[in-house]
């Protein structure tokens, strides 16, 4: 992972993010931690399903499954 990507993720710790997965699913939650392989831990996570969402709680997502991470507003 590049230094710029690591810095940006570090600044997002404790913030809400959207994580787009290779399976075309989107998960939203508060970024708790990440590592050099882009494995991430999200708290208060929700899977975005159609027009709604499904509560997941705390999840670990393997970096190899992540396509994109973006800031998100809580709502």
mmJSON file of the N, C-alpha and C atoms, coordinates in Angstrom:
{"data_MODEL":{"atom_site":{
"group_PDB":["ATOM","ATOM","ATOM","ATOM","ATOM","ATOM","ATOM","ATOM","ATOM","ATOM","ATOM","ATOM","ATOM","ATOM","ATOM","ATOM","ATOM","ATOM","ATOM","ATOM","ATOM","ATOM","ATOM","ATOM","ATOM","ATOM","ATOM","ATOM","ATOM","ATOM","ATOM","ATOM","ATOM","ATOM","ATOM","ATOM","ATOM","ATOM","ATOM","ATOM","ATOM","ATOM","ATOM","ATOM","ATOM","ATOM","ATOM","ATOM","ATOM","ATOM","ATOM","ATOM","ATOM","ATOM","ATOM","ATOM","ATOM","ATOM","ATOM","ATOM","ATOM","ATOM","ATOM","ATOM","ATOM","ATOM","ATOM","ATOM","ATOM","ATOM","ATOM","ATOM","ATOM","ATOM","ATOM","ATOM","ATOM","ATOM","ATOM","ATOM","ATOM","ATOM","ATOM","ATOM","ATOM","ATOM","ATOM","ATOM","ATOM","ATOM","ATOM","ATOM","ATOM","ATOM","ATOM","ATOM","ATOM","ATOM","ATOM","ATOM","ATOM","ATOM","ATOM","ATOM","ATOM","ATOM","ATOM","ATOM","ATOM","ATOM","ATOM","ATOM","ATOM","ATOM","ATOM","ATOM","ATOM","ATOM","ATOM","ATOM","ATOM","ATOM","ATOM","ATOM","ATOM","ATOM","ATOM","ATOM","ATOM","ATOM","ATOM","ATOM","ATOM","ATOM","ATOM","ATOM","ATOM","ATOM","ATOM","ATOM","ATOM","ATOM","ATOM","ATOM","ATOM","ATOM","ATOM","ATOM","ATOM","ATOM","ATOM","ATOM","ATOM","ATOM","ATOM","ATOM","ATOM","ATOM","ATOM","ATOM","ATOM","ATOM","ATOM","ATOM","ATOM","ATOM","ATOM","ATOM","ATOM","ATOM","ATOM","ATOM","ATOM","ATOM","ATOM","ATOM","ATOM","ATOM","ATOM","ATOM","ATOM","ATOM","ATOM","ATOM","ATOM","ATOM","ATOM","ATOM","ATOM","ATOM","ATOM","ATOM","ATOM","ATOM","ATOM","ATOM","ATOM","ATOM","ATOM","ATOM","ATOM","ATOM","ATOM","ATOM","ATOM","ATOM","ATOM","ATOM","ATOM","ATOM","ATOM","ATOM","ATOM","ATOM","ATOM","ATOM","ATOM","ATOM","ATOM","ATOM","ATOM","ATOM","ATOM","ATOM","ATOM"],
"id":[1,2,3,4,5,6,7,8,9,10,11,12,13,14,15,16,17,18,19,20,21,22,23,24,25,26,27,28,29,30,31,32,33,34,35,36,37,38,39,40,41,42,43,44,45,46,47,48,49,50,51,52,53,54,55,56,57,58,59,60,61,62,63,64,65,66,67,68,69,70,71,72,73,74,75,76,77,78,79,80,81,82,83,84,85,86,87,88,89,90,91,92,93,94,95,96,97,98,99,100,101,102,103,104,105,106,107,108,109,110,111,112,113,114,115,116,117,118,119,120,121,122,123,124,125,126,127,128,129,130,131,132,133,134,135,136,137,138,139,140,141,142,143,144,145,146,147,148,149,150,151,152,153,154,155,156,157,158,159,160,161,162,163,164,165,166,167,168,169,170,171,172,173,174,175,176,177,178,179,180,181,182,183,184,185,186,187,188,189,190,191,192,193,194,195,196,197,198,199,200,201,202,203,204,205,206,207,208,209,210,211,212,213,214,215,216,217,218,219,220,221,222,223,224,225],
"type_symbol":["N","C","C","N","C","C","N","C","C","N","C","C","N","C","C","N","C","C","N","C","C","N","C","C","N","C","C","N","C","C","N","C","C","N","C","C","N","C","C","N","C","C","N","C","C","N","C","C","N","C","C","N","C","C","N","C","C","N","C","C","N","C","C","N","C","C","N","C","C","N","C","C","N","C","C","N","C","C","N","C","C","N","C","C","N","C","C","N","C","C","N","C","C","N","C","C","N","C","C","N","C","C","N","C","C","N","C","C","N","C","C","N","C","C","N","C","C","N","C","C","N","C","C","N","C","C","N","C","C","N","C","C","N","C","C","N","C","C","N","C","C","N","C","C","N","C","C","N","C","C","N","C","C","N","C","C","N","C","C","N","C","C","N","C","C","N","C","C","N","C","C","N","C","C","N","C","C","N","C","C","N","C","C","N","C","C","N","C","C","N","C","C","N","C","C","N","C","C","N","C","C","N","C","C","N","C","C","N","C","C","N","C","C","N","C","C","N","C","C","N","C","C","N","C","C"],
"label_atom_id":["N","CA","C","N","CA","C","N","CA","C","N","CA","C","N","CA","C","N","CA","C","N","CA","C","N","CA","C","N","CA","C","N","CA","C","N","CA","C","N","CA","C","N","CA","C","N","CA","C","N","CA","C","N","CA","C","N","CA","C","N","CA","C","N","CA","C","N","CA","C","N","CA","C","N","CA","C","N","CA","C","N","CA","C","N","CA","C","N","CA","C","N","CA","C","N","CA","C","N","CA","C","N","CA","C","N","CA","C","N","CA","C","N","CA","C","N","CA","C","N","CA","C","N","CA","C","N","CA","C","N","CA","C","N","CA","C","N","CA","C","N","CA","C","N","CA","C","N","CA","C","N","CA","C","N","CA","C","N","CA","C","N","CA","C","N","CA","C","N","CA","C","N","CA","C","N","CA","C","N","CA","C","N","CA","C","N","CA","C","N","CA","C","N","CA","C","N","CA","C","N","CA","C","N","CA","C","N","CA","C","N","CA","C","N","CA","C","N","CA","C","N","CA","C","N","CA","C","N","CA","C","N","CA","C","N","CA","C","N","CA","C","N","CA","C","N","CA","C","N","CA","C","N","CA","C","N","CA","C","N","CA","C"],
"label_alt_id":[null,null,null,null,null,null,null,null,null,null,null,null,null,null,null,null,null,null,null,null,null,null,null,null,null,null,null,null,null,null,null,null,null,null,null,null,null,null,null,null,null,null,null,null,null,null,null,null,null,null,null,null,null,null,null,null,null,null,null,null,null,null,null,null,null,null,null,null,null,null,null,null,null,null,null,null,null,null,null,null,null,null,null,null,null,null,null,null,null,null,null,null,null,null,null,null,null,null,null,null,null,null,null,null,null,null,null,null,null,null,null,null,null,null,null,null,null,null,null,null,null,null,null,null,null,null,null,null,null,null,null,null,null,null,null,null,null,null,null,null,null,null,null,null,null,null,null,null,null,null,null,null,null,null,null,null,null,null,null,null,null,null,null,null,null,null,null,null,null,null,null,null,null,null,null,null,null,null,null,null,null,null,null,null,null,null,null,null,null,null,null,null,null,null,null,null,null,null,null,null,null,null,null,null,null,null,null,null,null,null,null,null,null,null,null,null,null,null,null,null,null,null,null,null,null],
"label_comp_id":["UNK","UNK","UNK","UNK","UNK","UNK","UNK","UNK","UNK","UNK","UNK","UNK","UNK","UNK","UNK","UNK","UNK","UNK","UNK","UNK","UNK","UNK","UNK","UNK","UNK","UNK","UNK","UNK","UNK","UNK","UNK","UNK","UNK","UNK","UNK","UNK","UNK","UNK","UNK","UNK","UNK","UNK","UNK","UNK","UNK","UNK","UNK","UNK","UNK","UNK","UNK","UNK","UNK","UNK","UNK","UNK","UNK","UNK","UNK","UNK","UNK","UNK","UNK","UNK","UNK","UNK","UNK","UNK","UNK","UNK","UNK","UNK","UNK","UNK","UNK","UNK","UNK","UNK","UNK","UNK","UNK","UNK","UNK","UNK","UNK","UNK","UNK","UNK","UNK","UNK","UNK","UNK","UNK","UNK","UNK","UNK","UNK","UNK","UNK","UNK","UNK","UNK","UNK","UNK","UNK","UNK","UNK","UNK","UNK","UNK","UNK","UNK","UNK","UNK","UNK","UNK","UNK","UNK","UNK","UNK","UNK","UNK","UNK","UNK","UNK","UNK","UNK","UNK","UNK","UNK","UNK","UNK","UNK","UNK","UNK","UNK","UNK","UNK","UNK","UNK","UNK","UNK","UNK","UNK","UNK","UNK","UNK","UNK","UNK","UNK","UNK","UNK","UNK","UNK","UNK","UNK","UNK","UNK","UNK","UNK","UNK","UNK","UNK","UNK","UNK","UNK","UNK","UNK","UNK","UNK","UNK","UNK","UNK","UNK","UNK","UNK","UNK","UNK","UNK","UNK","UNK","UNK","UNK","UNK","UNK","UNK","UNK","UNK","UNK","UNK","UNK","UNK","UNK","UNK","UNK","UNK","UNK","UNK","UNK","UNK","UNK","UNK","UNK","UNK","UNK","UNK","UNK","UNK","UNK","UNK","UNK","UNK","UNK","UNK","UNK","UNK","UNK","UNK","UNK","UNK","UNK","UNK","UNK","UNK","UNK"],
"label_asym_id":["A","A","A","A","A","A","A","A","A","A","A","A","A","A","A","A","A","A","A","A","A","A","A","A","A","A","A","A","A","A","A","A","A","A","A","A","A","A","A","A","A","A","A","A","A","A","A","A","A","A","A","A","A","A","A","A","A","A","A","A","A","A","A","A","A","A","A","A","A","A","A","A","A","A","A","A","A","A","A","A","A","A","A","A","A","A","A","A","A","A","A","A","A","A","A","A","A","A","A","A","A","A","A","A","A","A","A","A","A","A","A","A","A","A","A","A","A","A","A","A","A","A","A","A","A","A","A","A","A","A","A","A","A","A","A","A","A","A","A","A","A","A","A","A","A","A","A","A","A","A","A","A","A","A","A","A","A","A","A","A","A","A","A","A","A","A","A","A","A","A","A","A","A","A","A","A","A","A","A","A","A","A","A","A","A","A","A","A","A","A","A","A","A","A","A","A","A","A","A","A","A","A","A","A","A","A","A","A","A","A","A","A","A","A","A","A","A","A","A","A","A","A","A","A","A"],
"label_entity_id":["1","1","1","1","1","1","1","1","1","1","1","1","1","1","1","1","1","1","1","1","1","1","1","1","1","1","1","1","1","1","1","1","1","1","1","1","1","1","1","1","1","1","1","1","1","1","1","1","1","1","1","1","1","1","1","1","1","1","1","1","1","1","1","1","1","1","1","1","1","1","1","1","1","1","1","1","1","1","1","1","1","1","1","1","1","1","1","1","1","1","1","1","1","1","1","1","1","1","1","1","1","1","1","1","1","1","1","1","1","1","1","1","1","1","1","1","1","1","1","1","1","1","1","1","1","1","1","1","1","1","1","1","1","1","1","1","1","1","1","1","1","1","1","1","1","1","1","1","1","1","1","1","1","1","1","1","1","1","1","1","1","1","1","1","1","1","1","1","1","1","1","1","1","1","1","1","1","1","1","1","1","1","1","1","1","1","1","1","1","1","1","1","1","1","1","1","1","1","1","1","1","1","1","1","1","1","1","1","1","1","1","1","1","1","1","1","1","1","1","1","1","1","1","1","1"],
"label_seq_id":[1,1,1,2,2,2,3,3,3,4,4,4,5,5,5,6,6,6,7,7,7,8,8,8,9,9,9,10,10,10,11,11,11,12,12,12,13,13,13,14,14,14,15,15,15,16,16,16,17,17,17,18,18,18,19,19,19,20,20,20,21,21,21,22,22,22,23,23,23,24,24,24,25,25,25,26,26,26,27,27,27,28,28,28,29,29,29,30,30,30,31,31,31,32,32,32,33,33,33,34,34,34,35,35,35,36,36,36,37,37,37,38,38,38,39,39,39,40,40,40,41,41,41,42,42,42,43,43,43,44,44,44,45,45,45,46,46,46,47,47,47,48,48,48,49,49,49,50,50,50,51,51,51,52,52,52,53,53,53,54,54,54,55,55,55,56,56,56,57,57,57,58,58,58,59,59,59,60,60,60,61,61,61,62,62,62,63,63,63,64,64,64,65,65,65,66,66,66,67,67,67,68,68,68,69,69,69,70,70,70,71,71,71,72,72,72,73,73,73,74,74,74,75,75,75],
"pdbx_PDB_ins_code":[null,null,null,null,null,null,null,null,null,null,null,null,null,null,null,null,null,null,null,null,null,null,null,null,null,null,null,null,null,null,null,null,null,null,null,null,null,null,null,null,null,null,null,null,null,null,null,null,null,null,null,null,null,null,null,null,null,null,null,null,null,null,null,null,null,null,null,null,null,null,null,null,null,null,null,null,null,null,null,null,null,null,null,null,null,null,null,null,null,null,null,null,null,null,null,null,null,null,null,null,null,null,null,null,null,null,null,null,null,null,null,null,null,null,null,null,null,null,null,null,null,null,null,null,null,null,null,null,null,null,null,null,null,null,null,null,null,null,null,null,null,null,null,null,null,null,null,null,null,null,null,null,null,null,null,null,null,null,null,null,null,null,null,null,null,null,null,null,null,null,null,null,null,null,null,null,null,null,null,null,null,null,null,null,null,null,null,null,null,null,null,null,null,null,null,null,null,null,null,null,null,null,null,null,null,null,null,null,null,null,null,null,null,null,null,null,null,null,null,null,null,null,null,null,null],
"Cartn_x":[0.854,0.0,0.904,0.548,1.363,1.269,2.253,2.25,1.042,0.664,-0.487,-1.775,-1.946,-3.146,-3.182,-2.031,-1.968,-2.287,-1.792,-2.063,-3.556,-4.169,-5.59,-6.448,-6.112,-6.865,-6.669,-5.449,-5.183,-6.026,-6.213,-7.053,-8.532,-8.913,-10.309,-10.643,-9.658,-9.934,-10.973,-11.968,-13.044,-14.137,-13.974,-14.958,-15.763,-16.932,-17.747,-17.205,-17.151,-16.668,-17.618,-17.588,-18.259,-17.181,-17.394,-16.441,-17.151,-16.672,-17.22,-16.408,-17.084,-16.429,-16.431,-15.539,-15.471,-16.781,-17.531,-18.813,-19.921,-19.557,-20.484,-21.374,-21.049,-21.765,-21.101,-21.873,-21.344,-21.618,-20.582,-20.693,-20.337,-21.109,-20.892,-20.645,-19.648,-19.376,-18.259,-17.977,-16.923,-15.597,-14.612,-13.306,-12.583,-12.396,-11.739,-10.235,-9.841,-8.414,-8.205,-6.929,-6.544,-5.078,-4.629,-3.222,-2.641,-1.388,-0.691,-1.293,-2.105,-2.757,-4.153,-4.532,-5.839,-6.964,-6.612,-7.638,-8.182,-9.504,-10.094,-11.061,-11.203,-12.202,-13.171,-14.458,-15.513,-16.405,-16.762,-17.726,-19.056,-20.146,-21.489,-21.713,-21.334,-21.384,-22.779,-23.095,-24.349,-24.032,-24.701,-24.629,-25.745,-25.413,-26.412,-27.135,-28.452,-29.252,-30.433,-30.4,-31.487,-31.634,-32.852,-33.113,-32.914,-32.564,-32.419,-31.023,-30.931,-29.647,-29.852,-28.822,-28.871,-27.726,-28.058,-27.061,-26.116,-24.803,-23.783,-23.028,-22.946,-22.169,-20.707,-19.809,-18.372,-17.942,-17.234,-16.806,-15.342,-14.715,-13.372,-13.531,-12.973,-13.039,-11.62,-11.375,-10.046,-9.757,-8.549,-8.152,-8.305,-8.12,-8.216,-9.629,-10.627,-12.01,-12.453,-11.596,-11.964,-11.582,-12.553,-12.323,-12.093,-12.859,-12.799,-13.217,-12.603,-13.037,-13.235,-14.393,-14.732,-15.336,-15.098,-15.753,-17.263,-17.992,-19.458,-19.981,-21.129,-21.766,-22.745,-22.856,-23.78,-25.182,-26.121,-27.489,-28.501],
"Cartn_y":[-1.164,0.0,1.232,2.237,3.45,4.267,5.129,5.999,6.928,7.421,8.326,7.602,6.37,5.594,5.301,4.952,4.657,5.912,7.072,8.323,8.658,8.513,8.808,7.878,6.6,5.67,5.994,6.357,6.739,7.922,8.883,10.046,9.666,8.533,8.088,7.203,6.862,6.035,6.722,5.952,6.495,7.174,7.256,7.899,6.825,7.224,6.31,6.229,5.004,4.77,3.814,3.899,2.928,2.036,0.728,-0.223,-0.997,-0.845,-1.573,-2.855,-3.994,-5.298,-5.855,-6.792,-7.448,-8.122,-8.548,-9.223,-8.24,-6.947,-5.876,-5.486,-5.938,-5.528,-4.274,-3.51,-2.323,-2.434,-2.191,-2.228,-0.848,-0.395,0.916,0.722,1.408,1.309,2.246,2.254,3.101,2.356,2.956,2.321,2.242,1.039,0.816,0.622,-0.179,-0.405,-0.966,-0.958,-1.519,-1.925,-2.742,-3.129,-2.931,-3.334,-3.1,-3.886,-4.902,-5.698,-5.165,-4.056,-3.424,-4.253,-5.186,-5.817,-4.722,-4.64,-3.578,-4.163,-3.46,-3.776,-2.608,-2.909,-1.906,-2.195,-1.157,-1.278,-0.691,-1.13,-0.655,-0.734,-1.863,-2.031,-2.451,-2.012,-2.351,-2.747,-3.784,-4.131,-3.384,-2.674,-1.923,-2.914,-3.083,-4.057,-3.341,-3.217,-2.518,-1.116,-0.788,0.535,0.54,-0.593,-0.689,-1.1,-1.574,-2.036,-3.166,-4.002,-5.137,-4.971,-4.952,-4.731,-5.923,-5.635,-6.673,-6.591,-5.413,-5.23,-4.978,-5.666,-5.532,-6.611,-6.184,-7.123,-6.9,-7.967,-7.905,-8.208,-7.343,-7.551,-7.717,-8.823,-9.076,-8.103,-7.595,-6.609,-7.077,-8.379,-8.88,-8.759,-8.554,-8.425,-6.982,-6.027,-4.613,-4.001,-3.309,-2.595,-1.114,-0.551,0.876,1.147,2.163,2.691,4.18,4.667,6.079,6.622,7.903,8.516,8.476,8.387,8.362,9.182,9.814,10.526,9.581,9.67,8.811,9.337,8.44,8.911,7.835],
"Cartn_z":[0.0,0.0,0.0,-0.783,-0.874,0.412,0.607,1.784,1.784,0.609,0.509,0.906,0.422,0.767,2.258,2.818,4.246,5.066,4.631,5.332,5.28,4.095,3.949,4.797,4.821,5.662,7.138,7.506,8.888,9.32,8.423,8.711,8.803,8.227,8.241,9.438,10.26,11.439,12.315,12.74,13.562,12.767,11.455,10.571,9.83,9.337,8.536,7.118,6.598,5.242,4.513,3.192,2.333,1.736,1.785,1.225,0.123,-1.099,-2.256,-2.41,-2.515,-2.59,-4.011,-4.263,-5.58,-5.941,-4.943,-5.171,-5.519,-5.684,-6.009,-4.83,-3.634,-2.428,-1.871,-1.106,-0.449,1.038,1.843,3.301,3.822,4.789,5.398,6.882,7.434,8.863,9.282,10.576,11.127,11.059,10.418,10.239,11.576,12.058,13.348,13.175,12.175,11.928,10.527,10.096,8.807,8.906,7.944,7.921,6.524,6.344,5.075,3.92,4.194,3.145,2.825,3.459,3.319,3.948,4.832,5.653,6.555,6.692,7.504,8.529,9.635,10.651,10.687,10.512,10.588,11.774,12.518,13.614,13.157,13.785,13.43,11.927,11.343,9.891,9.426,8.212,7.547,6.119,5.633,4.212,3.514,2.461,1.709,0.79,1.0,0.258,-0.38,-1.704,-2.406,-1.854,-1.41,-0.829,0.68,1.26,2.707,3.114,4.349,4.85,5.854,5.991,6.911,7.907,9.196,10.243,10.343,10.377,10.496,11.817,12.414,13.643,13.321,14.006,13.759,12.773,11.709,10.675,10.308,9.846,9.271,7.782,6.943,5.497,4.98,4.302,3.735,2.605,2.583,1.6,0.164,-0.092,-1.467,-2.021,-1.156,-1.604,-1.787,-1.432,-1.479,-2.816,-3.423,-4.671,-4.373,-3.408,-3.14,-1.701,-1.099,0.201,0.029,0.491,0.315,1.608,1.931,3.092,2.917,4.022,3.982,5.14,4.94,6.048,6.709,8.023,8.783,8.598,8.344,8.171,8.171],
"occupancy":[1.0,1.0,1.0,1.0,1.0,1.0,1.0,1.0,1.0,1.0,1.0,1.0,1.0,1.0,1.0,1.0,1.0,1.0,1.0,1.0,1.0,1.0,1.0,1.0,1.0,1.0,1.0,1.0,1.0,1.0,1.0,1.0,1.0,1.0,1.0,1.0,1.0,1.0,1.0,1.0,1.0,1.0,1.0,1.0,1.0,1.0,1.0,1.0,1.0,1.0,1.0,1.0,1.0,1.0,1.0,1.0,1.0,1.0,1.0,1.0,1.0,1.0,1.0,1.0,1.0,1.0,1.0,1.0,1.0,1.0,1.0,1.0,1.0,1.0,1.0,1.0,1.0,1.0,1.0,1.0,1.0,1.0,1.0,1.0,1.0,1.0,1.0,1.0,1.0,1.0,1.0,1.0,1.0,1.0,1.0,1.0,1.0,1.0,1.0,1.0,1.0,1.0,1.0,1.0,1.0,1.0,1.0,1.0,1.0,1.0,1.0,1.0,1.0,1.0,1.0,1.0,1.0,1.0,1.0,1.0,1.0,1.0,1.0,1.0,1.0,1.0,1.0,1.0,1.0,1.0,1.0,1.0,1.0,1.0,1.0,1.0,1.0,1.0,1.0,1.0,1.0,1.0,1.0,1.0,1.0,1.0,1.0,1.0,1.0,1.0,1.0,1.0,1.0,1.0,1.0,1.0,1.0,1.0,1.0,1.0,1.0,1.0,1.0,1.0,1.0,1.0,1.0,1.0,1.0,1.0,1.0,1.0,1.0,1.0,1.0,1.0,1.0,1.0,1.0,1.0,1.0,1.0,1.0,1.0,1.0,1.0,1.0,1.0,1.0,1.0,1.0,1.0,1.0,1.0,1.0,1.0,1.0,1.0,1.0,1.0,1.0,1.0,1.0,1.0,1.0,1.0,1.0,1.0,1.0,1.0,1.0,1.0,1.0,1.0,1.0,1.0,1.0,1.0,1.0,1.0,1.0,1.0,1.0,1.0,1.0],
"B_iso_or_equiv":[0.0,0.0,0.0,0.0,0.0,0.0,0.0,0.0,0.0,0.0,0.0,0.0,0.0,0.0,0.0,0.0,0.0,0.0,0.0,0.0,0.0,0.0,0.0,0.0,0.0,0.0,0.0,0.0,0.0,0.0,0.0,0.0,0.0,0.0,0.0,0.0,0.0,0.0,0.0,0.0,0.0,0.0,0.0,0.0,0.0,0.0,0.0,0.0,0.0,0.0,0.0,0.0,0.0,0.0,0.0,0.0,0.0,0.0,0.0,0.0,0.0,0.0,0.0,0.0,0.0,0.0,0.0,0.0,0.0,0.0,0.0,0.0,0.0,0.0,0.0,0.0,0.0,0.0,0.0,0.0,0.0,0.0,0.0,0.0,0.0,0.0,0.0,0.0,0.0,0.0,0.0,0.0,0.0,0.0,0.0,0.0,0.0,0.0,0.0,0.0,0.0,0.0,0.0,0.0,0.0,0.0,0.0,0.0,0.0,0.0,0.0,0.0,0.0,0.0,0.0,0.0,0.0,0.0,0.0,0.0,0.0,0.0,0.0,0.0,0.0,0.0,0.0,0.0,0.0,0.0,0.0,0.0,0.0,0.0,0.0,0.0,0.0,0.0,0.0,0.0,0.0,0.0,0.0,0.0,0.0,0.0,0.0,0.0,0.0,0.0,0.0,0.0,0.0,0.0,0.0,0.0,0.0,0.0,0.0,0.0,0.0,0.0,0.0,0.0,0.0,0.0,0.0,0.0,0.0,0.0,0.0,0.0,0.0,0.0,0.0,0.0,0.0,0.0,0.0,0.0,0.0,0.0,0.0,0.0,0.0,0.0,0.0,0.0,0.0,0.0,0.0,0.0,0.0,0.0,0.0,0.0,0.0,0.0,0.0,0.0,0.0,0.0,0.0,0.0,0.0,0.0,0.0,0.0,0.0,0.0,0.0,0.0,0.0,0.0,0.0,0.0,0.0,0.0,0.0,0.0,0.0,0.0,0.0,0.0,0.0],
"pdbx_formal_charge":[null,null,null,null,null,null,null,null,null,null,null,null,null,null,null,null,null,null,null,null,null,null,null,null,null,null,null,null,null,null,null,null,null,null,null,null,null,null,null,null,null,null,null,null,null,null,null,null,null,null,null,null,null,null,null,null,null,null,null,null,null,null,null,null,null,null,null,null,null,null,null,null,null,null,null,null,null,null,null,null,null,null,null,null,null,null,null,null,null,null,null,null,null,null,null,null,null,null,null,null,null,null,null,null,null,null,null,null,null,null,null,null,null,null,null,null,null,null,null,null,null,null,null,null,null,null,null,null,null,null,null,null,null,null,null,null,null,null,null,null,null,null,null,null,null,null,null,null,null,null,null,null,null,null,null,null,null,null,null,null,null,null,null,null,null,null,null,null,null,null,null,null,null,null,null,null,null,null,null,null,null,null,null,null,null,null,null,null,null,null,null,null,null,null,null,null,null,null,null,null,null,null,null,null,null,null,null,null,null,null,null,null,null,null,null,null,null,null,null,null,null,null,null,null,null],
"auth_seq_id":[1,1,1,2,2,2,3,3,3,4,4,4,5,5,5,6,6,6,7,7,7,8,8,8,9,9,9,10,10,10,11,11,11,12,12,12,13,13,13,14,14,14,15,15,15,16,16,16,17,17,17,18,18,18,19,19,19,20,20,20,21,21,21,22,22,22,23,23,23,24,24,24,25,25,25,26,26,26,27,27,27,28,28,28,29,29,29,30,30,30,31,31,31,32,32,32,33,33,33,34,34,34,35,35,35,36,36,36,37,37,37,38,38,38,39,39,39,40,40,40,41,41,41,42,42,42,43,43,43,44,44,44,45,45,45,46,46,46,47,47,47,48,48,48,49,49,49,50,50,50,51,51,51,52,52,52,53,53,53,54,54,54,55,55,55,56,56,56,57,57,57,58,58,58,59,59,59,60,60,60,61,61,61,62,62,62,63,63,63,64,64,64,65,65,65,66,66,66,67,67,67,68,68,68,69,69,69,70,70,70,71,71,71,72,72,72,73,73,73,74,74,74,75,75,75],
"auth_comp_id":["UNK","UNK","UNK","UNK","UNK","UNK","UNK","UNK","UNK","UNK","UNK","UNK","UNK","UNK","UNK","UNK","UNK","UNK","UNK","UNK","UNK","UNK","UNK","UNK","UNK","UNK","UNK","UNK","UNK","UNK","UNK","UNK","UNK","UNK","UNK","UNK","UNK","UNK","UNK","UNK","UNK","UNK","UNK","UNK","UNK","UNK","UNK","UNK","UNK","UNK","UNK","UNK","UNK","UNK","UNK","UNK","UNK","UNK","UNK","UNK","UNK","UNK","UNK","UNK","UNK","UNK","UNK","UNK","UNK","UNK","UNK","UNK","UNK","UNK","UNK","UNK","UNK","UNK","UNK","UNK","UNK","UNK","UNK","UNK","UNK","UNK","UNK","UNK","UNK","UNK","UNK","UNK","UNK","UNK","UNK","UNK","UNK","UNK","UNK","UNK","UNK","UNK","UNK","UNK","UNK","UNK","UNK","UNK","UNK","UNK","UNK","UNK","UNK","UNK","UNK","UNK","UNK","UNK","UNK","UNK","UNK","UNK","UNK","UNK","UNK","UNK","UNK","UNK","UNK","UNK","UNK","UNK","UNK","UNK","UNK","UNK","UNK","UNK","UNK","UNK","UNK","UNK","UNK","UNK","UNK","UNK","UNK","UNK","UNK","UNK","UNK","UNK","UNK","UNK","UNK","UNK","UNK","UNK","UNK","UNK","UNK","UNK","UNK","UNK","UNK","UNK","UNK","UNK","UNK","UNK","UNK","UNK","UNK","UNK","UNK","UNK","UNK","UNK","UNK","UNK","UNK","UNK","UNK","UNK","UNK","UNK","UNK","UNK","UNK","UNK","UNK","UNK","UNK","UNK","UNK","UNK","UNK","UNK","UNK","UNK","UNK","UNK","UNK","UNK","UNK","UNK","UNK","UNK","UNK","UNK","UNK","UNK","UNK","UNK","UNK","UNK","UNK","UNK","UNK","UNK","UNK","UNK","UNK","UNK","UNK"],
"auth_asym_id":["A","A","A","A","A","A","A","A","A","A","A","A","A","A","A","A","A","A","A","A","A","A","A","A","A","A","A","A","A","A","A","A","A","A","A","A","A","A","A","A","A","A","A","A","A","A","A","A","A","A","A","A","A","A","A","A","A","A","A","A","A","A","A","A","A","A","A","A","A","A","A","A","A","A","A","A","A","A","A","A","A","A","A","A","A","A","A","A","A","A","A","A","A","A","A","A","A","A","A","A","A","A","A","A","A","A","A","A","A","A","A","A","A","A","A","A","A","A","A","A","A","A","A","A","A","A","A","A","A","A","A","A","A","A","A","A","A","A","A","A","A","A","A","A","A","A","A","A","A","A","A","A","A","A","A","A","A","A","A","A","A","A","A","A","A","A","A","A","A","A","A","A","A","A","A","A","A","A","A","A","A","A","A","A","A","A","A","A","A","A","A","A","A","A","A","A","A","A","A","A","A","A","A","A","A","A","A","A","A","A","A","A","A","A","A","A","A","A","A","A","A","A","A","A","A"],
"auth_atom_id":["N","CA","C","N","CA","C","N","CA","C","N","CA","C","N","CA","C","N","CA","C","N","CA","C","N","CA","C","N","CA","C","N","CA","C","N","CA","C","N","CA","C","N","CA","C","N","CA","C","N","CA","C","N","CA","C","N","CA","C","N","CA","C","N","CA","C","N","CA","C","N","CA","C","N","CA","C","N","CA","C","N","CA","C","N","CA","C","N","CA","C","N","CA","C","N","CA","C","N","CA","C","N","CA","C","N","CA","C","N","CA","C","N","CA","C","N","CA","C","N","CA","C","N","CA","C","N","CA","C","N","CA","C","N","CA","C","N","CA","C","N","CA","C","N","CA","C","N","CA","C","N","CA","C","N","CA","C","N","CA","C","N","CA","C","N","CA","C","N","CA","C","N","CA","C","N","CA","C","N","CA","C","N","CA","C","N","CA","C","N","CA","C","N","CA","C","N","CA","C","N","CA","C","N","CA","C","N","CA","C","N","CA","C","N","CA","C","N","CA","C","N","CA","C","N","CA","C","N","CA","C","N","CA","C","N","CA","C","N","CA","C","N","CA","C","N","CA","C","N","CA","C","N","CA","C","N","CA","C","N","CA","C"],
"pdbx_PDB_model_num":[1,1,1,1,1,1,1,1,1,1,1,1,1,1,1,1,1,1,1,1,1,1,1,1,1,1,1,1,1,1,1,1,1,1,1,1,1,1,1,1,1,1,1,1,1,1,1,1,1,1,1,1,1,1,1,1,1,1,1,1,1,1,1,1,1,1,1,1,1,1,1,1,1,1,1,1,1,1,1,1,1,1,1,1,1,1,1,1,1,1,1,1,1,1,1,1,1,1,1,1,1,1,1,1,1,1,1,1,1,1,1,1,1,1,1,1,1,1,1,1,1,1,1,1,1,1,1,1,1,1,1,1,1,1,1,1,1,1,1,1,1,1,1,1,1,1,1,1,1,1,1,1,1,1,1,1,1,1,1,1,1,1,1,1,1,1,1,1,1,1,1,1,1,1,1,1,1,1,1,1,1,1,1,1,1,1,1,1,1,1,1,1,1,1,1,1,1,1,1,1,1,1,1,1,1,1,1,1,1,1,1,1,1,1,1,1,1,1,1,1,1,1,1,1,1]
}}}
